[in-house]
């Protein structure tokens, strides 16, 4: 029970400061859960983010669920998920109750503009860390380039290619390209 409470409290704290979504949370998770606690490796964290991106729901919530499950199974997943959700739900309810009254105030608009800039920096940091871990050789770069081209094509045609399709395509490309290399090598 003590470990479940620890999972709840760790993710309660993380959920309380999770501004900007899952990718903005990556540096915080890496520092706390990888370096400080040793609960996950950097590679596991990157895998959780990749899976969290292509599964339904919020990336950060999915990642907290995966980590809780790794630590203590289904009870750990539930404790981590509830911990992560507690503060955002309270905060969203409070904001929803009061935002319409304050949204037009210049001070509030300026605060949100500053927060958006900070979130961009946090996301950029996460992207740079993901890049360093993901693009490790020419094959990884070829897969990246193929998926990037598919993503761009999806923005040029009237039908947007869903992220899940891009993830499946990357998986298939990895199997085909790396499999071909293993057979040839």
Buried (B, 14 or more C-beta within 10 A) or exposed (E): EEEBEBBBEBBBBBBBEBBBBBBBBBBBBBEBBBEEEEBBEEEBBBBBBBBBBBEEEBBBBBBBBBBBBBBBEEBBBBBBBBBBBBBBEEEEEEEEEEEEEEEEEEEBEEEEEEEEEEBEEBBEBBEEBBEEBBBEEEBBEEBBEBBEEBBEEBEEEEEEBEEEEBBEBBEEBBEEBBEEEEEEE
